[in-house]
């Protein structure tokens, strides 16, 4: 019914930047909130950033000061801007959004994941 589409990943050198996008398309809906996760090979999934419906944000200690969550309601998208990237940021990144559909909240709508690789 609703497709969650991620984009913006890729390979960058240490110190570089990337901006990940997470856009909801298909049936009429809007993104109420988003959690951004990442999972490196052989490691447990990690919650790295949150954007609540009231605009509050939270960040994991490992990314605080470098990552920023934002929203563009006109495009029905949420974003993760990543600055000063480090090799340890290499992982597959997932958005998990709460959707508003006819004033009803639907939890746990996942993107398929997108690769971020930080290396020389």
WOJO-V521966 format. One record per pair of residues at least 4 apart in sequence whose ideal C-beta (glycine too) atoms are under 8 Angstrom apart, sorted by the first residue. I is the first residue (numbers start at 1). J is the second residue. D is the distance in whole Angstrom. If there is no record, write none. Layout:
I,J,D ; I,J,D
//
This chain:
1,26,6 ; 1,27,5 ; 2,24,6 ; 2,25,7 ; 2,26,5 ; 2,27,5 ; 2,29,5 ; 2,99,6 ; 2,101,8 ; 2,109,6 ; 3,24,7 ; 3,25,5 ; 3,26,5 ; 4,22,6 ; 4,23,8 ; 4,24,6 ; 4,95,7 ; 4,97,6 ; 4,109,5 ; 4,110,6 ; 4,111,4 ; 4,112,8 ; 5,21,8 ; 5,22,7 ; 5,23,5 ; 5,24,8 ; 5,25,6 ; 5,111,7 ; 6,20,6 ; 6,21,7 ; 6,22,5 ; 6,93,7 ; 6,94,8 ; 6,95,6 ; 6,111,4 ; 6,112,7 ; 6,113,7 ; 6,114,4 ; 7,20,7 ; 7,21,5 ; 7,23,8 ; 7,114,7 ; 8,18,6 ; 8,19,5 ; 8,20,4 ; 8,21,5 ; 8,79,8 ; 8,114,7 ; 9,18,7 ; 9,20,6 ; 9,93,7 ; 9,114,4 ; 9,115,5 ; 9,116,5 ; 10,18,7 ; 10,115,8 ; 10,116,7 ; 10,117,7 ; 11,117,4 ; 11,118,8 ; 11,119,7 ; 12,16,4 ; 12,17,7 ; 12,18,6 ; 12,85,6 ; 12,116,8 ; 12,117,8 ; 12,118,6 ; 13,118,7 ; 13,119,7 ; 13,120,6 ; 14,85,6 ; 14,86,6 ; 14,87,6 ; 14,118,6 ; 14,119,8 ; 14,120,7 ; 15,84,6 ; 15,85,7 ; 16,85,5 ; 16,118,7 ; 17,81,7 ; 17,82,6 ; 17,83,5 ; 17,84,7 ; 17,85,7 ; 18,81,8 ; 18,82,5 ; 18,85,7 ; 18,116,6 ; 19,79,6 ; 19,80,7 ; 19,81,5 ; 19,82,7 ; 20,36,8 ; 20,79,6 ; 20,80,4 ; 20,81,8 ; 20,82,7 ; 20,93,6 ; 20,95,8 ; 20,114,6 ; 20,116,8 ; 21,77,6 ; 21,78,8 ; 21,79,6 ; 22,31,8 ; 22,34,6 ; 22,36,8 ; 22,77,6 ; 22,78,5 ; 22,79,7 ; 22,80,8 ; 22,95,4 ; 22,97,7 ; 22,111,6 ; 23,75,7 ; 23,76,6 ; 23,77,4 ; 24,29,5 ; 24,30,7 ; 24,31,5 ; 24,76,5 ; 24,77,8 ; 24,97,6 ; 24,99,6 ; 24,109,7 ; 25,76,7 ; 27,101,7 ; 28,101,7 ; 29,76,7 ; 29,99,5 ; 29,100,6 ; 29,101,5 ; 29,106,8 ; 30,73,7 ; 30,76,6 ; 30,99,7 ; 30,100,5 ; 31,71,7 ; 31,76,6 ; 31,77,7 ; 31,78,5 ; 31,97,5 ; 31,98,7 ; 31,99,6 ; 31,100,8 ; 32,53,5 ; 32,97,8 ; 32,98,4 ; 32,99,7 ; 32,100,5 ; 32,105,6 ; 33,50,8 ; 33,51,6 ; 33,52,5 ; 33,53,5 ; 33,97,7 ; 33,98,4 ; 34,50,7 ; 34,51,5 ; 34,69,7 ; 34,71,8 ; 34,78,4 ; 34,95,6 ; 34,96,7 ; 34,97,5 ; 34,98,7 ; 35,47,6 ; 35,49,7 ; 35,50,5 ; 35,95,7 ; 35,96,5 ; 35,97,8 ; 36,47,8 ; 36,48,5 ; 36,49,4 ; 36,50,7 ; 36,67,8 ; 36,69,7 ; 36,80,5 ; 36,93,6 ; 36,94,7 ; 36,95,6 ; 36,96,8 ; 37,45,5 ; 37,46,6 ; 37,47,6 ; 37,48,7 ; 37,93,7 ; 37,94,5 ; 37,95,8 ; 37,96,6 ; 38,45,7 ; 38,46,5 ; 38,48,5 ; 38,89,8 ; 38,91,4 ; 38,92,7 ; 38,93,5 ; 38,94,7 ; 38,116,8 ; 39,43,6 ; 39,44,7 ; 39,45,4 ; 39,46,7 ; 39,91,6 ; 39,92,5 ; 39,94,7 ; 39,113,8 ; 40,90,6 ; 40,91,4 ; 40,92,8 ; 43,91,8 ; 45,94,8 ; 46,60,7 ; 46,62,8 ; 46,91,8 ; 47,60,6 ; 48,59,7 ; 48,60,5 ; 48,62,7 ; 48,63,5 ; 48,67,7 ; 48,80,8 ; 48,93,8 ; 49,57,7 ; 49,58,7 ; 49,59,5 ; 49,60,7 ; 49,63,7 ; 49,67,6 ; 49,69,5 ; 49,80,6 ; 50,56,8 ; 50,57,6 ; 50,58,4 ; 50,59,8 ; 50,69,7 ; 51,55,7 ; 51,56,8 ; 51,57,5 ; 51,69,4 ; 51,70,8 ; 51,71,6 ; 51,78,6 ; 52,56,4 ; 52,57,7 ; 53,98,8 ; 57,68,8 ; 57,69,5 ; 59,63,5 ; 59,64,4 ; 59,65,8 ; 59,67,6 ; 59,69,8 ; 60,64,7 ; 62,88,8 ; 63,67,4 ; 63,82,8 ; 63,89,8 ; 66,82,7 ; 66,83,5 ; 66,84,5 ; 66,85,8 ; 67,80,6 ; 67,81,7 ; 67,82,5 ; 67,83,7 ; 68,80,7 ; 68,81,5 ; 68,83,8 ; 69,78,7 ; 69,79,7 ; 69,80,6 ; 69,81,8 ; 70,78,7 ; 70,79,5 ; 70,81,7 ; 71,77,7 ; 71,78,5 ; 71,79,7 ; 72,76,8 ; 72,77,5 ; 72,78,8 ; 72,79,7 ; 78,95,7 ; 78,97,7 ; 80,93,7 ; 80,95,8 ; 82,89,7 ; 82,116,7 ; 85,89,5 ; 85,116,8 ; 85,118,5 ; 86,118,6 ; 87,118,5 ; 87,119,6 ; 88,118,8 ; 89,116,6 ; 89,118,5 ; 90,116,6 ; 90,117,5 ; 90,118,5 ; 90,119,7 ; 91,116,6 ; 92,113,4 ; 92,114,7 ; 92,115,6 ; 92,116,8 ; 93,113,7 ; 93,114,6 ; 93,115,8 ; 93,116,6 ; 94,110,6 ; 94,111,6 ; 94,112,8 ; 94,113,5 ; 94,114,8 ; 95,110,7 ; 95,111,4 ; 96,108,6 ; 96,109,7 ; 96,110,5 ; 96,111,8 ; 97,109,5 ; 97,111,8 ; 98,105,6 ; 98,106,7 ; 98,107,5 ; 98,108,8 ; 98,109,7 ; 99,105,7 ; 99,106,5 ; 99,109,6 ; 100,104,7 ; 100,105,6 ; 100,106,8 ; 101,106,6
//
